[in-house]
Amino acid sequence: MNFMFKCSVCNFIYEREAAPEQCPKCGAPKEKFIEISEEVKEKILRSRYTNDLHMEIKTLLDTIIELAEEGIEDDLDPGCVKVFKEAKAIAFELGQKIKAELEGHMKKGKWG
């Protein structure tokens, strides 16, 4: 597994055999980097996969919202509009849940 170093100033994760001379994001010196433990590295790698799945689902939900809005605008009949409105509301709510889950991951250091 690659080495990982985290900037203690801005949380940038650097994946090389040694920490950089300065942080590519904030410019902090090499001394501000800490090597990430194997346990934390494993969490980061696993969370990247899960976070990518969340983001893929969120993208699909955004498409559902767009399609539902088109269906509402088309206004074929009340039954169709009702289904489109429900789809839009459900997709929006699930998208909000995904955003909250990702925020929780970031707060727990499950991002990288």
DAWOQUI-V360713 format. One record per run of one state. SS is the DSSP state (~ for helix, > for strand, _ for the rest). FROM is the first residue (numbers start at 0). TO is the last residue. Records with the same first field share a line. If there is no record, write none. Layout:
SS=FROM-TO, FROM-TO
//
This chain:
_=0-3, 7-11, 14-20, 22-27, 35-36, 74-76, 107-111
>=4-6, 12-13, 21-21, 28-28, 32-34
~=29-31, 37-73, 77-106
//
